[in-house]
Amino acid sequence: MSFAVAFLLSQAAIDWKTDYAAALEAARKDGRYVVVFFGGPDCPPCARMKETTFKDAGVIAAVNKAYVNAAIHLDGPNETANQFGIQVIPTTFLVASDGTRVRKWEGYLGPEDYRKGLEAAVAAFEKLKVLEPKLKLDPDSPELNAEAAGHYAALGRSRAAADALKRVAARTDDPKARAKLLVRVLGQLYSVEVDEALNDEILATAAEAEKGDPAQRGEALAARAQVAMNREKPDDAIKLFEEVVERHPTCDKAAVSLLWLADLYHHAQKNNAKAQKALERLLEKYPKSDVVDDARAMLEHLKEHP
């Protein structure tokens, strides 16, 4: 067998370890990061990742080279799962060689999202090691906070990213530029754990963004709809999302508003026909949206369960 053939065969699958402690020990020897995947039986997204993401040649080559990989199969009580506080599967963790938990992803990750997400998280974590000491010396610096916000977002640290963007906005004089920053703040706040204080913060941020630039009304309406959902007021949310898609179809939140409308039509109004029309409209008008895959999956589900 030639070296080339042997190399290709060695890259045919991810080199999984089944013991997290052993994976971390291996990582400490050469300073690599550990990727820990928690999956289990009766888990369609877990099975989908195994059939797509973990069989992708690009993923296999990248992760075998850059990381120590551990797959933890949860078919009963598991000490490692308890240690990581696993509540849903699949869940993927990126861990530094010293045991620091760098980033967590819950749910299915496609090949590109998996590979690029890991790369972005490693890069952000390393850059923040240099940046955060500078921020301690100059915590209100717009330049440092703008850079930090991107790194925090790459690490899924939405609260930190939102706060950094707020500090940038506070030092921005131009109303339209400030409004754009506040819209980015909203994007991060949607991923923060919900409570009434957060709802009030979202509403205040949306109002400030719209006041600074009336062109951001679509984003503000979507934010108010999000709060209505948080407060379990589906009828209010539907009216607001409908205004977004009808009056502000070019705003960034138009596509996801249609996705939310489909979900609300289905669950709150029990109207699958309206839900399907919303999804079909999304796929027709916004074919390059980030939520296209979710829309297709939801549409397929609705057709299978009319």
C-alpha positions in Angstrom: 0.0 0.0 0.0 1.4 3.4 -1.0 1.8 6.2 1.5 -0.8 8.3 -0.4 -3.4 5.5 -0.2 -2.6 4.9 3.4 -3.0 8.6 4.2 -6.4 8.8 2.4 -7.7 5.7 4.3 -6.5 7.3 7.6 -8.7 10.3 6.8 -11.8 8.2 6.0 -13.4 8.9 9.4 -13.0 11.2 12.4 -10.6 9.8 15.0 -13.0 9.7 17.9 -12.1 9.0 21.5 -14.9 7.8 23.8 -13.4 9.0 27.0 -13.3 12.8 27.7 -10.5 12.6 30.3 -8.3 10.7 27.8 -9.1 13.2 25.1 -8.1 16.1 27.4 -4.9 14.4 28.4 -4.0 13.9 24.8 -4.7 17.5 24.0 -2.5 18.7 26.9 0.5 17.0 25.2 0.5 19.3 22.2 -1.8 22.1 23.1 -4.7 21.2 20.8 -8.3 21.9 21.5 -10.8 19.2 22.3 -14.2 18.8 20.5 -16.7 16.9 22.6 -19.8 15.7 20.8 -22.7 14.4 23.0 -25.3 12.3 21.1 -27.5 9.3 21.7 -30.2 7.0 20.4 -33.6 8.1 19.2 -32.1 11.4 18.2 -32.8 12.3 14.5 -30.4 15.4 14.5 -27.7 13.2 16.0 -28.1 10.7 13.3 -28.2 13.4 10.7 -24.9 14.8 11.9 -23.3 11.3 11.8 -24.5 10.8 8.2 -23.6 14.3 6.9 -21.2 16.4 9.0 -19.1 13.5 10.3 -18.8 11.9 6.9 -17.8 15.1 5.1 -14.3 14.9 3.8 -13.4 18.5 4.6 -14.6 18.1 8.2 -12.7 14.9 8.7 -9.5 16.2 7.4 -9.8 19.5 9.3 -10.8 18.1 12.7 -8.4 15.1 12.7 -5.5 17.6 12.2 -6.5 20.4 14.5 -8.4 18.8 17.4 -8.7 15.9 19.7 -12.2 14.6 19.1 -14.4 12.8 21.7 -17.8 11.3 21.1 -19.9 10.6 24.2 -22.9 8.3 23.6 -25.7 8.9 26.0 -27.8 5.8 26.4 -28.1 6.2 30.2 -26.7 8.2 33.1 -23.3 9.6 32.2 -20.8 11.4 34.5 -19.3 13.4 31.7 -22.7 14.6 30.6 -23.5 15.7 34.2 -20.1 17.5 34.3 -21.0 19.5 31.2 -24.6 20.1 32.2 -26.0 18.5 29.1 -29.8 19.1 28.7 -30.3 18.4 25.0 -28.7 16.3 22.3 -26.9 16.8 20.1 -24.6 19.2 22.0 -21.1 20.0 20.9 -18.4 21.6 23.1 -15.1 23.2 22.2 -12.6 22.9 25.1 -9.1 24.3 25.5 -6.3 22.0 26.5 -6.4 23.4 30.0 -10.1 22.4 30.3 -11.6 25.9 29.7 -14.9 25.5 27.9 -14.6 27.8 24.9 -17.9 27.4 23.1 -21.1 25.3 23.1 -23.5 24.5 20.3 -26.9 22.8 20.8 -28.6 21.1 17.9 -27.7 20.0 14.4 -24.6 21.5 12.8 -24.1 21.0 9.1 -20.5 20.4 7.7 -19.7 24.0 6.9 -21.2 25.4 10.1 -19.4 22.7 12.1 -15.9 23.3 10.6 -16.1 27.1 10.3 -17.7 27.4 13.7 -14.9 25.6 15.4 -12.3 27.6 13.5 -13.9 30.9 14.3 -14.3 30.0 18.0 -10.6 29.1 18.3 -9.5 32.3 16.6 -11.8 34.4 18.7 -10.7 32.8 22.0 -7.0 33.3 21.1 -7.6 37.0 20.1 -9.5 37.7 23.3 -6.6 36.6 25.4 -4.7 39.6 24.0 -7.7 42.0 23.7 -9.3 41.7 27.1 -6.4 43.0 29.1 -6.4 46.1 26.9 -10.2 46.5 27.5 -9.6 46.4 31.3 -7.3 49.5 30.8 -9.7 51.2 28.4 -13.2 49.7 28.9 -15.1 52.4 26.9 -12.8 52.3 23.8 -15.1 52.1 20.7 -12.4 50.4 18.7 -11.6 47.7 21.3 -15.3 47.1 22.0 -16.1 46.8 18.3 -13.4 44.2 17.9 -14.4 42.4 21.1 -18.1 42.2 20.1 -17.2 40.1 17.0 -15.1 37.7 19.1 -17.8 37.4 21.8 -20.4 36.6 19.1 -18.1 33.9 17.6 -17.9 32.3 21.0 -21.7 32.5 21.5 -21.3 35.0 24.4 -24.3 37.0 23.3 -24.6 39.1 26.5 -21.0 40.2 26.3 -21.3 40.9 22.6 -24.4 43.1 23.2 -22.8 45.0 26.0 -19.7 45.7 23.9 -21.8 46.9 21.0 -23.8 49.2 23.4 -20.5 50.8 24.5 -19.7 51.4 20.9 -23.1 52.9 20.2 -22.8 55.2 23.2 -19.7 56.8 21.6 -21.2 57.0 18.1 -22.6 60.5 17.3 -24.2 59.8 13.9 -27.8 58.7 14.5 -28.0 56.3 11.6 -24.7 54.6 12.4 -25.8 54.4 16.0 -29.1 52.8 15.0 -27.3 50.2 13.0 -25.2 49.3 16.0 -28.4 49.0 18.1 -29.9 46.7 15.6 -26.8 44.5 16.0 -27.4 44.7 19.8 -30.9 43.4 19.2 -29.5 40.5 17.2 -27.3 39.4 20.2 -30.1 40.0 22.8 -32.3 37.5 21.1 -29.9 34.7 22.2 -29.8 35.8 25.9 -31.8 33.9 28.4 -35.2 35.5 28.6 -36.6 37.3 31.6 -38.7 40.5 32.0 -35.6 42.7 32.4 -34.4 41.4 29.0 -37.8 42.0 27.4 -37.7 45.6 28.6 -34.2 46.0 27.3 -35.2 44.7 23.9 -38.1 47.1 23.7 -36.0 50.1 24.8 -33.2 49.2 22.3 -35.7 48.8 19.5 -37.4 52.1 20.2 -34.0 53.9 20.3 -32.9 52.3 17.0 -36.1 53.3 15.3 -35.9 56.9 16.7 -32.4 57.2 15.4 -33.3 56.0 11.9 -36.9 55.4 10.9 -35.6 53.0 8.2 -35.1 50.5 11.0 -38.8 50.2 11.8 -38.9 46.7 10.4 -36.2 45.6 12.8 -38.0 47.4 15.6 -41.3 45.6 14.8 -39.6 42.3 14.7 -38.1 43.0 18.1 -41.5 43.8 19.6 -42.9 40.6 18.0 -40.1 38.7 19.7 -41.0 40.1 23.1 -44.7 39.3 22.4 -43.6 35.7 21.9 -41.5 35.8 25.1 -44.6 37.0 27.0 -46.7 34.3 25.4 -48.9 36.7 23.4 -49.0 34.9 20.0 -51.8 37.1 18.6 -49.8 40.2 19.2 -46.7 38.5 17.7 -48.5 37.5 14.6 -49.8 41.1 13.9 -46.3 42.5 14.4 -44.6 39.9 12.2 -47.3 40.3 9.5 -46.5 44.1 9.5 -42.8 43.3 9.0 -43.3 41.0 6.0 -46.0 43.2 4.4 -44.6 46.7 4.9 -40.9 46.0 5.3 -40.1 43.1 3.0 -36.5 44.3 2.4 -35.5 44.5 6.1 -33.1 41.9 7.5 -35.7 40.3 9.7 -38.3 39.7 6.9 -37.3 36.1 6.2 -37.1 35.0 9.8 -40.4 36.8 10.4 -42.0 34.5 7.9 -40.5 31.5 9.6 -41.9 32.6 12.9 -45.3 33.3 11.3 -45.4 29.8 10.0 -44.6 28.4 13.4 -47.3 30.7 15.0 -49.9 29.9 12.4 -49.2 26.2 13.0 -49.1 26.1 16.8 -51.2 29.1 17.9 -53.8 29.2 15.1 -53.7 25.5 14.1 -53.8 26.7 10.5 -51.4 24.6 8.5 -52.5 26.1 5.2 -51.4 29.6 6.2 -48.2 28.1 7.7 -47.3 26.4 4.4 -48.0 29.6 2.4 -45.7 31.6 4.7 -42.9 29.0 4.2 -43.4 28.9 0.5 -43.2 32.7 0.3 -40.0 32.6 2.4 -38.4 30.1 0.0 -39.5 32.0 -3.1 -38.6 35.6 -1.9 -35.5 34.9 0.3 -33.8 31.8 -1.3 -30.4 32.9 0.2 -31.6 33.5 3.7 -29.9 31.8 6.6 -33.2 30.2 7.6 -33.9 28.5 4.3 -32.9 25.1 5.6 -35.2 25.5 8.6 -38.0 26.6 6.4 -37.6 23.5 4.1 -37.5 21.2 7.1 -40.7 22.8 8.6 -42.5 22.7 5.3 -41.6 19.0 4.8 -42.9 18.3 8.3 -46.2 20.1 7.7 -46.8 18.2 4.4 -46.1 14.9 6.2 -48.4 15.8 9.1 -51.3 17.9 7.6 
